[in-house]
């Protein structure tokens, strides 16, 4: 629901302490300047803190199938070597 986000997907990536944590992959709006901290701060007061994603990656587009569904398996493969620290 952030005004600077065109499209987004959440995936799990490796974490040093918790094994896996949420990670956002975002396509930003062309006409909007948005940062990772803007996105992460937008979760405050909306969901429990432990549900908040740990980090954000910005991409030009999300991989989709012929019907427009986001292909999370391709996102997981692309970000499989991402390691979030404590």
CORUR-V758078 format. One record per residue. PHI is phi in degrees with one decimal (* if undefined). PSI is psi in whole degrees, -180 to 180 (NA if undefined). Layout:
# CORUR-V758078
[[PHI	PSI] [PHI	PSI]]
This chain:
# CORUR-V758078
[[*	2] [-70.4	135] [-65.3	-17] [-92.1	6] [-111.4	123] [-81.9	-46] [-152.7	154] [-153.7	156] [-144.2	147] [-111.2	133] [-132.4	168] [-98.5	138] [-128.5	165] [-63.2	145] [-135.1	138] [-56.2	-43] [-95.5	-42] [-101.9	8] [74.3	-56] [-141.9	149] [-145.4	159] [-67.7	143] [-139.6	130] [-96.8	138] [-116.9	120] [-126.2	140] [-101.5	110] [-76.0	154] [-67.6	141] [-63.2	-39] [-93.2	17] [-134.1	131] [-92.2	112] [-129.5	144] [-117.0	167] [-60.2	-41] [-65.8	-34] [-59.7	-46] [-65.5	-50] [-64.4	-37] [-66.5	-25] [-69.1	-13] [-82.0	-19] [-55.8	129] [78.2	-1] [-102.4	-37] [-138.5	159] [-56.1	147] [-55.0	-39] [-72.4	-9] [-87.6	-17] [-61.0	138] [-62.8	152] [-86.1	-26] [-159.7	173] [-133.3	139] [-116.7	137] [-104.1	131] [-130.6	165] [-79.1	-31] [-159.0	156] [-96.1	142] [-69.3	133] [-132.9	156] [-88.1	-174] [-63.0	-25] [-95.4	1] [96.4	0] [-73.7	138] [-67.8	132] [-90.4	89] [-65.4	-29] [-62.7	-35] [-71.0	-38] [-64.3	-44] [-61.2	-40] [-66.6	-40] [-66.6	-35] [-107.7	20] [-64.2	-24] [-94.9	7] [-75.4	129] [-124.1	119] [-88.5	139] [-95.6	165] [-53.2	NA]]
